[in-house]
Structure formats: structure tokens, C-alpha cells
Amino acid sequence: MSESIWTVIIEVGPHSTGNGQENDQKLVGPTVQKFTVDSVEFSDAFELAKAVEQGIRSNPMVWRTEIIGVIRVDQVHP
């Protein structure tokens, strides 16, 4: 079975510093963040999505994250 390319989409919300939502968001990056992962099956792509989400959460300014999409975008042939 060959690998596929998947796009992982994660929504990221910042903690409030009192400096305005726009300034707070700049500290954690865009509200919607996209990442590319390679895996054979959706279940593996979703596990990678959860790992990426945990990495984003390691930023102390991140209040919440949510995986909002795992989409197969192409198939890689060996």
C-alpha cells in the first residue's frame, strides 16, 4: 500500500493578555494552521495530527486547539 499526503488543519486560540485579541493571536500564529503529513491510512494521519496539536499546545500562550480537518490531498507512489 502506498502513502498518501494529508493536510492537517488545526484551529488555535490564544490566552488573553489584555492587549487585544489580534495582538494575542500574533503570539500563537494564525487562527487556522495547516500542516502536511504522509501516511498510508486516515487513522495514522489522525495520530500525526494529534501529535502536531500537542506540539502547538506546548506554547504557553496557547489557550485551546482543535483539529478541524484531516484531508487526503494526494497519493504518493513509491
N, C-alpha and C positions, 0 to 999 in steps of 0.2 A: 504494500500500500504506500502511496506517495504522500508527501507532506503537502499541506495547504498553507496559504498565507491568510492570516486572520487580522482584522483590525479590532482592537480592544478600545472601547470608549468609556471613559470614567469622568464623572462629574465631581468637581472638587469645590468645597466651600471652606472659607477661612474663619478663624476665630475673629471676633470683633475686638479691635483695639481702641475704638472710639475715634479713629481717624477717617471714617467713611468706608463704605463697602468697596468702592473702587480701589482705594489705597490698600485695603486689607487683601483684596483679591490679587493684587500685584505681588504680594509676598508669597503666594502659593501657586502662581501661574494661572493660565486660562481656566475659566469655569469648566469648559469641556476639553478634555485632553485625550488625544488619540495615540495609540501605540501599535506597532506591528509585531506579531508573534508568528512563529512557524510551528505547526503541529499537525498530526495526522487526523485526529478526531476533535469534535467540539469539546468533549469533556476535558481533554488535555489543554485546549486553548483557554477554557474557562479557568482551569487551575493556574495557568500562567497569568490570566487576568487578575486573579485573586492575589498572586504574588506581586504584580505591579501595583495593585491597590494598596497592599501593605507597605510597599516602599514609599508611596506617596504619603501615607498616614504617618510615616516616621518624621515628617516635617512637623515640628511642634506648633506651627501656625495653622495647620490643617485641622478644622473642626469636624468635617464629615466628608466621606467619599461614598460614591455609589457607582457600581458597574452598570452602565445603562445600555451597553451593547457589546456583543462579540459576533462579528460578521465575517464570514468567509469571503475573501475578495479575489482569490486566485488559487490556482493549483500549481505547485512546483513539481516538475518532472525530474527524476534523477538522471 
